[in-house]
Amino acid sequence: MRNIYGLVLSGGSGTRLWPLSREDFPKQFIRLYGDKTLLQATLLRMVNMIPLEAMRVISGAKWHDLVMTQSGEIFGADNLQDNFVIEEPCARGTAPAIMLAAEDLLRQGAGMDDVMIVVPSDAFIRNTRTFTESLKAGITAADDGYIATLGIAPVRPETGFGYIRQGREISGGYYEAEAFVEKPDLRTAQGYLADGNYLWNGGIFIFTPSSLYRELERANPELFAAMRGGLRENFESVKNISFDNAVMEKAERVAVVPLVNSGWSDVGSWDALHDDVLECDEMHNVTVGNAVILEGHNCFVHSREKLTVLNMVNDIVVVDTPDALFITRRGASQEVRKAVKYLKDNGMSERT
């Protein structure tokens, strides 16, 4: 009987939610809403269908202790195996990271026909039941020899995501993935939404090692050769490349499972947190922490440390932390990266 393993990618860093997220404290470790971090919410979602002993978190060495601490908070430290974290020797992108995890699981006794599910650690999914049912369809596709991915049904013409073009139905619940397309401009994204056959690429993959290695050998012989020589031993020498570029875009047997009505969000900006994750009041305002909005509309305030009051302003994002205050207009929170770059270019740290 084949086993199912869950692999959570948690090695990235970023500043899209600065000043709350920093290069040395990325968003998956932050409590953006409720009492759980994004990593903790992801793990709890996965153990609905995968036993804890079959779960692994892929992360860099500098995050190892933090991953273990946050995982121990929800599962109990004594319930985590010593190999719960699969450490990347260095950052080389999602393709080498996923291949390394597959290699480690095989060394630990996994079989070539076992199923491995890879999910990012920093996404939000409101409807766990829908997510679980879609994963089951992806597992069926993996058992049938496909590398499967979940494609998120778009709810708006989004220019910040790559897309997957859905083709003919192969079997119950999964379809041919005809093409992976890059982030579009607004007009193209509007066309994708109207077409109805384009799905957001959420970076969720389901496969067996036998299918993965078969496709990798054809699509990326260089990475396959490094893997055959022992990827952990050769990790620092491999090219930095995403799993999409290395495998999915060139693979022959790729299936996509539509993830519909799931409430998915990549939580990629303060606007996304406002629009996709948290509940708005009757004035379309969102407050997190100790904040008040008076006679304002369409505002977002995150202020846990001190009272923050907005009076008679509209379309504003305010994020207050002990060492930094960020203010921008709604719809422009993706520009936070420009602000962080400016700080660095002018000799100021993120914490200045």
KASUL-V314557 format. One record per helix or strand of 2 or more residues. SS is the DSSP state (~ for helix, > for strand). FROM is the first residue (numbers start at 0). TO is the last residue. If there is no record, write none. Layout:
ss->[SS	SS]
from->[FROM	FROM]
to->[TO	TO]
This chain:
ss->[>	~	~	~	>	~	~	>	~	>	~	>	>	>	~	>	~	~	~	~	>	~	>	>	>	>	~]
from->[3	26	37	51	54	60	76	84	92	114	127	146	162	173	185	197	208	220	230	242	253	269	285	299	315	323	332]
to->[8	28	45	53	59	74	78	87	106	119	142	152	170	180	194	207	218	227	236	247	258	276	293	310	320	328	344]
